[in-house]
Amino acid sequence: MAKRDYNGWSRKGLLVTRNRTDSLSLQADLDFPETHCVQFFAENVQLPGLPPRSVAEAIIIWSVGGNNLQRRVSIGNGTSVYGTGQQVNVTLKDATRLSGGAATPLQYKVSVQVAKGVRPAMQQPPILIPSEDDGTWTQGRVNVAGAASSPDITIPKDAGVISVFATAVSPAGTAVPDGSVLLEQRTSEIQRESGISTSGLWLPLSPNAELLRITNTNAFEVQVGILYGIDG
């Protein structure tokens, strides 16, 4: 049960790596449709061979008159998302890759709070790190061989994705010319094609885009990092 304090709600608890059964949930019944902000804390986890990082996700469902709007975000210490509703349901869950990594489960602290207000203005939206469960991604990165394309990557439809942040580097340290790695937004055909730079940039998504495909025009392998930008 979420704790209500004055005009806010909060909940805290523990999650366990590679455990998709347990979760932490909060339900806030708002007095009437109004804009509220959901803020998160997630303790960094030290996985073998990786720097400390947050491995949790949140599913946020805003409701007005029985109609629901869902957002899904990766969370850390200070992540915030805002929306409008008569009710908001928030579920925090572990998103550690299910295969490989630490065999011993690790507990870590998480918390969530809801209060009236909006997300502070900043240069980037809330983000969603691509899931590692299908083996395509490692920490939001995918390797693409020289003069080749990646498999088609399905854009999440349950998260409110509005943009993509993309960077391209060479694992061997070779300079990657700007625009030599292309990010295609696709349905059955290309909707939009953009060059990726080593410094990275936010690219708006076409409303009809269903898939991403990365094409490497260089003769050497590149590693492309992807973050999804979430409305909110």
C-alpha positions in Angstrom: 0.0 0.0 0.0 1.4 3.4 -0.9 1.8 5.9 1.8 0.0 9.2 1.3 1.5 12.3 3.0 -0.4 15.5 2.5 -0.7 15.8 -1.4 1.8 13.1 -2.2 2.3 9.3 -2.2 5.4 7.2 -1.7 6.7 3.6 -1.6 10.1 2.0 -1.0 11.4 -1.6 -1.0 13.8 -4.0 -2.5 14.2 -5.7 -5.9 16.4 -8.6 -6.8 18.5 -9.0 -10.0 17.2 -11.5 -12.6 13.9 -11.8 -10.7 11.0 -10.8 -12.9 8.4 -12.2 -10.5 8.7 -9.7 -7.7 7.9 -6.0 -8.1 7.1 -2.9 -6.1 3.8 -1.2 -6.9 2.2 2.1 -6.0 -1.3 3.3 -6.8 -2.3 6.9 -6.3 -5.9 8.0 -6.6 -5.8 11.7 -7.5 -8.6 14.0 -6.5 -9.3 15.0 -10.1 -7.4 15.0 -13.4 -4.3 17.0 -12.9 -0.6 17.0 -13.8 1.6 15.0 -11.4 5.2 14.0 -11.4 6.6 10.6 -10.6 10.1 10.5 -9.2 12.3 7.5 -8.7 15.4 6.2 -6.8 17.2 3.0 -7.8 20.4 1.9 -6.1 23.3 1.1 -8.5 24.2 -2.6 -8.7 27.7 -4.0 -9.2 27.4 -6.8 -11.8 30.6 -8.9 -12.7 32.8 -7.1 -15.2 30.6 -4.1 -15.4 30.6 -0.6 -13.8 28.0 0.0 -11.1 24.7 0.8 -12.8 20.9 0.9 -12.3 19.1 -2.2 -13.7 15.5 -1.3 -12.9 12.5 -0.3 -15.0 9.2 1.3 -14.2 5.8 0.9 -15.8 3.6 4.0 -15.3 -0.1 3.9 -16.2 -2.1 7.2 -16.2 -5.9 6.8 -16.1 -8.7 9.2 -16.9 -12.3 8.0 -17.0 -11.2 4.4 -17.5 -8.8 5.2 -20.4 -5.2 4.3 -19.8 -1.9 5.7 -21.1 1.3 3.7 -20.4 4.9 4.8 -20.2 7.9 2.5 -19.6 11.3 4.0 -18.5 14.6 2.9 -17.1 15.1 4.4 -13.7 18.0 5.6 -11.6 18.5 8.0 -8.8 16.5 11.1 -9.8 14.6 9.9 -12.8 11.3 11.7 -13.1 8.3 11.5 -15.5 5.1 13.6 -15.5 1.6 13.0 -16.8 -2.1 13.8 -16.3 -4.7 11.5 -14.8 -7.3 10.8 -12.2 -5.2 7.8 -11.1 -1.6 6.6 -11.6 -0.3 3.1 -11.1 3.4 2.6 -11.0 5.2 -0.8 -11.0 9.0 -1.1 -10.5 10.7 -4.3 -11.6 14.2 -5.6 -12.3 15.4 -5.5 -15.9 18.8 -7.3 -15.5 19.6 -9.6 -18.5 18.2 -13.0 -17.7 21.1 -15.0 -19.2 24.8 -14.6 -18.3 26.0 -12.2 -15.7 25.8 -12.7 -11.9 24.4 -16.1 -10.9 24.0 -15.0 -7.3 20.9 -12.7 -6.9 21.7 -9.3 -5.6 19.2 -7.1 -3.7 19.0 -3.4 -4.3 16.9 -0.5 -2.9 14.3 1.3 -5.0 11.6 3.9 -4.2 9.0 5.9 -5.9 7.0 9.1 -5.1 4.2 10.9 -6.7 3.4 14.6 -6.1 1.7 17.5 -7.9 3.9 19.2 -10.4 5.8 18.7 -13.7 9.2 17.3 -14.6 12.0 20.0 -14.5 13.0 21.4 -17.9 16.2 19.7 -19.2 17.9 18.7 -22.4 16.8 15.1 -22.6 13.6 13.2 -22.1 13.2 10.2 -19.7 14.9 7.2 -21.3 14.4 3.5 -21.9 17.5 1.3 -22.3 16.7 -1.5 -24.9 16.0 -4.9 -23.3 18.9 -7.3 -23.3 16.7 -10.4 -23.1 16.8 -11.2 -26.8 20.6 -11.2 -27.0 20.7 -8.3 -29.5 21.8 -5.7 -27.0 24.5 -5.3 -24.4 24.0 -2.3 -22.2 22.1 -0.6 -25.0 24.7 -1.3 -27.7 24.8 -3.5 -30.8 27.8 -4.4 -33.0 27.4 -4.1 -36.8 30.0 -5.6 -39.1 31.7 -3.6 -41.9 29.5 -3.0 -45.0 26.5 -4.7 -43.3 23.2 -3.9 -41.6 21.9 -5.0 -38.3 18.8 -7.2 -37.9 15.5 -5.2 -37.8 15.0 -3.9 -34.2 11.4 -3.6 -33.0 10.6 -0.2 -31.4 8.7 -0.8 -28.1 5.0 0.0 -28.5 4.2 -0.1 -24.8 6.6 2.7 -23.6 5.6 6.0 -25.3 8.8 6.2 -27.4 9.1 9.6 -29.2 12.8 9.8 -30.1 16.1 7.8 -30.3 19.6 8.8 -29.2 22.2 7.2 -31.3 26.0 7.1 -31.2 28.6 5.1 -33.3 32.1 4.2 -32.3 34.7 1.7 -33.5 35.6 -1.1 -31.0 39.1 -1.0 -32.5 39.5 2.8 -32.0 39.2 3.7 -35.7 37.7 7.1 -36.4 34.1 6.8 -37.6 33.2 9.5 -40.1 30.0 11.3 -39.2 27.2 10.1 -41.4 28.9 6.8 -42.4 26.6 4.8 -40.1 22.9 5.2 -41.0 19.8 4.7 -38.8 16.7 3.8 -40.7 13.2 4.1 -39.3 11.0 1.6 -41.1 7.6 0.0 -41.5 7.6 -2.1 -44.6 9.7 0.6 -46.2 12.1 3.3 -45.1 10.2 6.2 -43.4 13.3 8.3 -42.5 17.1 7.8 -42.7 19.6 9.7 -40.5 23.4 9.7 -40.2 24.8 8.8 -36.7 27.7 10.8 -35.3 30.3 9.7 -32.7 29.1 12.5 -30.3 25.5 11.3 -30.6 22.2 13.2 -31.2 18.5 12.9 -30.5 16.5 11.9 -33.5 12.7 12.3 -33.5 10.8 9.2 -34.5 8.3 9.1 -37.3 4.8 8.3 -35.8 4.5 5.3 -38.1 7.9 3.8 -37.5 7.9 0.3 -36.2 11.5 -0.9 -36.8 15.0 0.4 -36.7 17.8 -0.8 -38.9 21.4 0.3 -38.6 23.5 0.3 -41.8 27.3 0.5 -41.6 28.9 1.8 -44.8 32.5 1.5 -43.4 34.8 -1.4 -44.1 35.3 -2.0 -40.3 33.0 -3.0 -37.5 31.2 -0.3 -35.5 29.4 -0.4 -32.1 26.1 1.6 -32.0 24.5 2.8 -28.8 20.8 3.4 -28.7 18.6 5.0 -26.0 14.9 5.5 -26.5 13.4 8.9 -25.5 10.1 8.6 -23.7 7.3 11.1 -23.7 6.9 12.6 -20.3 
